[in-house]
Amino acid sequence: MHLPRTVLLILLAALPAAPARAAIEEAASTREDDPWQIAPTPAAACAAQARAPGAGADPHDCDLALQAALAAGDDDAAAAAYGNRGLILFHAGQPSLALQDLDAALALRPDDVRLLIDRAVLRLGSARADAALADLDRAARLDPRNRVVYYNRALARRALGDLAGAQQDARYALAGGGDQDARSAP
């Protein structure tokens, strides 16, 4: 007989220390398929895979989240699904499809700094440092204290041969975003 983990834990709390309690404790600690556990939504699963990609990351949850967002007319959720699917596709070795998704996300949310950073990183990985720098300059104007923007902008400037600008952005990123003298003008 298999009881859900939640039921086992309730029983465990009600029993005094005894052999029966030890058996229930063991069953509760090894029971993984708890039917009372709420499965993540496709949007949450999509986001989790995008931010921690691993072997076997699949954009299917992102497809489902995107379909639901588009059907509901929710531009913010659609932009998130496009952006997350883009990251999964990038890590799966499909940079052109990833760029299409990040472009679609930014068409819906053109001032989303995280999406601009993600597209810039993708562009840096595709040897398009000039386009990456344009995204990062825009992100720096939108969020002038974002250290991640300046870190990636330093990488883009270095790739373009602007070592002084790269050093300036790197100093600002390392200073914690608070040292205005270390920051270059966007």
N, C-alpha and C positions, 0 to 999 in steps of 0.2 A: 504494500500500500504506500503510495507516494502522496504526501501532503505538501501543499505549497510552503515555501520557506517562512512566509509571514505567519502561517498557522503554527508551524513548529516553534517559532520564537515566542508566540503567545503562550503555548503550552509550556515551554521551557520556563518562562517567568512564573507560571502558576505552580510548578512542582518544587518540592523541597529537594535538596541534594540527595540523590539516590541513583541506583543503576539505571532506572528509567530516564532520569534527567540526563545522564551521560549519553544514552542512546539518542535522545532527542537532540542534544547539543551537537552530536556528530552528524546527524541527519541534516540539521539546519545549516551546518557549516559546509556541507558538501552539495547541497541542493542548489543548482545553478538555474534551472529552468522554471523560475517562479512565474506562474501565470498571472500573478497580480502585478508584476512589473510592467510599467508602461513603456511601450516601444517608442523610440524617438521619432519625431515627425521627419518626413523626407527633407525638409529644410534644415533641421538640426543635424541630421546624418550627413547631408551635403556639406554643411559648414565644418563639421568635425573632420571629414575626409580631406577637405581642402586645406585646412590649417595644420593637419598632421598627416601628410600623404605617406603612404607606405605601399608595399607590394600589394597589388590587387585593388587599389583605389578605383572605384567605378563611378562614373558620372550619372548613373541611373537615378539615384536619389535626387540629384540636381535637376535632371530632366523632369521628374515628378513635381518637384518644388516649383520649377519654372512654369510648368503647365498650370498648376494651381494659382500661381501669382498672376499670370496673364489672364486666366479666366476670371479672376476676382478684380482685375484692373488695379492691382497693387504694384505700382512702379518700384517702390522701395524693395519689396520682396523679390521682384523679378530681377532688379539690379544685383541683389545679393546672390541670387541663384546663378545668374550669368557670370558674376565675378568668381564665385566658388567653383563653378564648373570649369571656368577658364584656368584656374590654378591646378585643378586635377588633370586637365588635358595637357597643360604645360609639363607637369611632372611625369605624365605618361608619354612624353616625347612627341607631342603634337602641337608645336608652338604656333603654327598658323591658325589652327582652330581655336587655340587658347586666346590669341590676339583678337579674333573675331568676337569671342564672348566678352572679353574685357572692353572692346569698342562698344558693343551693345549695352553693357552695363553703364559705361560712361555716357552713352547717349541718353539714358534714363536719369542718371545722377552725375551731371558734369562737374559738380563741386565736391565729390566724394574723395577726400584725400587718400583714404586707404586704397580705393580703386586706382587712383593715379599712381600711387607707389607700386601697386601690383603690376600695372601695365608697364611702368618704367623698368622694373626688375626684369620682366619678361623681355622687354626690348634690349636691355643690357645683355641678357643671355643670348640674344639673337644678333649681337654685334650691331645694334642700332642705337649707339650711344647718343647721337644727336637728337633723336626722337625721345629717348629716355630723359635727356636733359630738359627738353621742353615740358614734359609731364612734371618733372620734379621742380622746375621753376614755377609752374602753376601751383603745385602743391605747397611750395614755400610761401607763395603769396596768400594762399588760403589759410595756412596754419604755420605761421612763422616761428613757432617754438617747437615744432615736431622734429625731434632728433633723428628719427628714422629717415625723414626726407633729406636732411643734410648729409647723413651717412651715405645714402645712395647717390645723392648728387655729387658727393666727393668721388665716388666710383665712376660716375659718368664723366665728370670733368677730367679725371685721370685718363680714362679711355680716349678722350679727345685731345690729350696732350696739354691740358691746362693744369699744370702742376701747382701753381700758386693758388688758383681757385680751389683745387682739390684739397690742399692743405688748410685753407681757410674754412671750408665746409667741414672738414674732419675735426678741426679744433672746436668748432661750434657744437658739433654732434657730441664730442667727448666732454665738453664743458657742461653738458646737461641742458642745453638749450637756453641757458640764462645769460651767457656772456655775449652781450650785443656787439662788443668790439671784435669778437672772433667770427661773427657771422658776416658773410658777404651779402651784398644787396641782391635780392632776387631779380 
